[in-house]
Amino acid sequence: MIGIIDYGMGNLHSVQNALKKINANCVISHDKDILLHCDKWILPGVGAFPDCIKNLKQYQLFDFIQEQVHQGKPLLGICLGMQALYEYSEEIEYCQGFGFIKGHIELMKDESVRIPHIGWNLLEKNQDTPLYPKESFVYYVHSYYAQDYNPEDLIGYSMYGSLKICGMIRHKNVLGCQFHPEKSAEDGLAILKYFVEEFI
């Protein structure tokens, strides 16, 4: 069972519908007892970083997630959910994240391209990975991106103007997608399928 973490932010039902397309059993919940019995978790998110962390703490999920992931629970963060995996963000104000992945989140700056970054982009491989068998096209919606991460954790990236966007990152049992796999057609479904069936 895949637990989709509900903390009042994020396109929960889009993720749920994508999981149903790959025949994955899933549940949307903020109930810790329900989430505890799920095999893996997905943390989606749309909005601002400080609101994400504030809501997680109000739902009493922040410490719970941190504890369970440190004990080995596999976690996939999507978009804002992926950004929350890092040490901190500079969006609006300095705000600490989970710290599962080295690095921080800052505003994208490149006058040659439009910010926010919205639309399809090529996800290029940074290392050999079974997460996706080829270069894939994925769908982004974001104005902030990860910096100062460990290059060894980087799975795939996209170029946007002069900016190298950390598209997919992994550290131990934590996986992050800056793009939306649930909106990325067959390539996105393949990534979700790998997370559900093979990611440890």
C-alpha positions as CSV (number, residue, x, y, z in Angstrom):
1,M,0.0,0.0,0.0
2,I,1.2,3.5,-1.0
3,G,0.4,6.3,1.4
4,I,-0.2,9.7,-0.2
5,I,0.5,12.1,2.7
6,D,-2.3,14.7,3.0
7,Y,-1.2,17.9,4.8
8,G,-3.7,20.2,3.2
9,M,-1.5,21.1,0.2
10,G,-0.8,19.3,-3.1
11,N,-2.6,17.7,-6.0
12,L,-3.4,14.6,-4.1
13,H,-6.0,13.2,-6.4
14,S,-3.8,13.6,-9.5
15,V,-1.2,11.4,-7.8
16,Q,-3.9,9.0,-6.7
17,N,-5.3,8.7,-10.3
18,A,-1.8,8.1,-11.7
19,L,-1.2,5.3,-9.2
20,K,-4.5,3.7,-10.1
21,K,-3.4,3.7,-13.8
22,I,-0.4,1.5,-12.8
23,N,-2.7,-0.7,-10.6
24,A,-1.1,0.4,-7.4
25,N,-3.0,0.3,-4.1
26,C,-3.0,3.6,-2.4
27,V,-4.6,5.7,0.2
28,I,-4.7,9.5,0.9
29,S,-4.4,10.2,4.6
30,H,-3.0,12.4,7.4
31,D,-3.8,9.7,10.0
32,K,-0.5,8.5,11.4
33,D,-2.0,5.0,12.2
34,I,-3.0,4.5,8.6
35,L,0.3,5.9,7.2
36,L,2.3,3.7,9.6
37,H,0.9,0.6,7.9
38,C,1.7,1.8,4.4
39,D,4.8,0.3,2.7
40,K,5.9,3.5,1.1
41,W,4.9,7.2,1.1
42,I,4.5,9.9,-1.5
43,L,4.7,13.5,-0.3
44,P,3.2,15.8,-3.0
45,G,3.0,19.5,-2.8
46,V,2.0,22.7,-4.5
47,G,2.6,26.2,-3.0
48,A,5.1,27.9,-0.8
49,F,7.8,26.1,1.2
50,P,7.1,27.8,4.6
51,D,3.4,26.9,4.3
52,C,4.3,23.3,3.5
53,I,6.4,22.9,6.7
54,K,3.9,24.8,8.8
55,N,1.1,22.5,7.7
56,L,3.1,19.4,8.2
57,K,3.8,20.5,11.8
58,Q,0.1,21.5,12.4
59,Y,-0.9,18.0,11.3
60,Q,1.7,16.6,13.6
61,L,3.3,14.9,10.7
62,F,6.8,16.5,10.4
63,D,8.5,14.7,13.3
64,F,6.6,11.5,12.5
65,I,7.8,11.5,8.8
66,Q,11.3,12.3,9.9
67,E,11.4,9.5,12.4
68,Q,9.9,6.9,10.0
69,V,12.1,7.8,7.1
70,H,15.2,7.7,9.3
71,Q,14.1,4.1,10.2
72,G,14.0,3.2,6.5
73,K,10.5,4.0,5.2
74,P,10.8,4.7,1.4
75,L,9.6,8.3,0.5
76,L,9.0,10.0,-2.8
77,G,8.7,13.8,-2.7
78,I,7.1,15.5,-5.7
79,C,7.6,19.2,-6.6
80,L,7.2,21.2,-3.3
81,G,7.3,17.8,-1.6
82,M,10.7,17.2,-3.1
83,Q,12.0,20.6,-2.0
84,A,10.9,19.8,1.6
85,L,13.4,16.9,1.6
86,Y,16.4,19.3,1.6
87,E,18.0,21.1,4.5
88,Y,16.4,24.5,4.1
89,S,14.7,26.9,1.6
90,E,15.1,30.6,1.0
91,E,11.6,31.0,-0.4
92,I,9.9,34.0,1.3
93,E,12.0,33.4,4.4
94,Y,14.6,31.0,5.7
95,C,12.8,27.8,6.6
96,Q,14.3,24.4,7.6
97,G,13.2,21.3,5.7
98,F,13.5,17.6,6.6
99,G,17.2,17.5,5.9
100,F,17.1,14.0,4.3
101,I,19.1,15.3,1.3
102,K,22.0,17.7,1.4
103,G,21.4,21.0,-0.3
104,H,18.9,24.0,-0.2
105,I,16.2,25.6,-2.3
106,E,16.6,29.1,-3.9
107,L,14.9,31.2,-6.5
108,M,15.7,30.5,-10.1
109,K,17.4,33.5,-11.8
110,D,18.0,33.7,-15.6
111,E,16.8,36.7,-17.6
112,S,16.9,34.7,-20.8
113,V,14.0,32.5,-19.8
114,R,10.6,32.9,-18.2
115,I,10.3,32.2,-14.5
116,P,8.4,30.2,-13.3
117,H,9.5,27.3,-15.3
118,I,6.3,25.8,-16.7
119,G,6.1,23.0,-19.3
120,W,7.8,20.0,-20.7
121,N,11.5,19.5,-20.6
122,L,14.0,16.8,-21.3
123,L,15.2,14.8,-18.3
124,E,18.8,13.9,-19.0
125,K,20.6,11.2,-17.1
126,N,23.3,12.1,-14.7
127,Q,24.1,8.4,-13.9
128,D,22.9,5.0,-15.0
129,T,19.7,4.2,-13.3
130,P,16.8,1.8,-13.6
131,L,14.4,4.6,-12.6
132,Y,13.9,5.3,-16.3
133,P,15.4,3.5,-19.2
134,K,16.0,6.5,-21.5
135,E,15.9,10.2,-21.6
136,S,12.4,11.2,-20.7
137,F,10.3,14.3,-21.2
138,V,8.7,15.5,-18.0
139,Y,6.4,18.3,-16.9
140,Y,7.6,21.1,-14.5
141,V,5.9,23.9,-12.6
142,H,8.2,25.8,-10.3
143,S,10.1,29.0,-9.6
144,Y,12.6,27.6,-7.0
145,Y,15.2,24.8,-7.4
146,A,17.8,22.9,-5.5
147,Q,21.4,24.0,-5.1
148,D,24.5,22.7,-3.3
149,Y,23.3,19.1,-3.4
150,N,25.7,16.1,-3.5
151,P,26.4,15.4,-7.3
152,E,26.5,11.7,-6.4
153,D,22.8,11.9,-5.4
154,L,21.7,13.5,-8.7
155,I,19.8,11.0,-10.9
156,G,18.6,13.3,-13.7
157,Y,18.5,17.0,-14.6
158,S,17.0,19.4,-17.1
159,M,18.5,22.5,-18.6
160,Y,16.4,25.6,-18.6
161,G,18.3,28.5,-20.1
162,S,21.6,28.5,-18.2
163,L,20.1,26.8,-15.2
164,K,20.7,23.2,-14.4
165,I,17.5,21.9,-12.8
166,C,17.9,19.0,-10.3
167,G,15.0,17.0,-11.8
168,M,15.4,13.8,-9.9
169,I,17.5,13.0,-6.8
170,R,18.0,10.1,-4.5
171,H,19.7,9.6,-1.2
172,K,19.3,6.2,0.5
173,N,15.5,5.5,0.9
174,V,14.5,9.0,-0.2
175,L,13.6,9.9,-3.8
176,G,12.7,13.4,-5.1
177,C,11.2,14.6,-8.4
178,Q,11.1,18.3,-9.0
179,F,8.8,17.7,-12.0
180,H,5.3,16.1,-11.7
181,P,5.5,12.4,-12.7
182,E,1.7,12.2,-12.4
183,K,1.5,14.8,-15.2
184,S,4.3,13.5,-17.3
185,A,2.4,10.9,-19.4
186,E,3.9,7.5,-19.9
187,D,7.4,8.5,-18.9
188,G,6.1,9.8,-15.5
189,L,4.0,6.7,-15.0
190,A,7.1,4.6,-15.6
191,I,8.9,6.4,-12.8
192,L,6.0,6.0,-10.4
193,K,5.8,2.3,-11.3
194,Y,9.5,1.9,-10.5
195,F,9.0,3.6,-7.1
196,V,6.0,1.4,-6.3
197,E,7.4,-1.9,-7.4
198,E,11.2,-1.7,-7.1
199,F,12.4,1.2,-5.1
200,I,13.9,0.3,-1.7
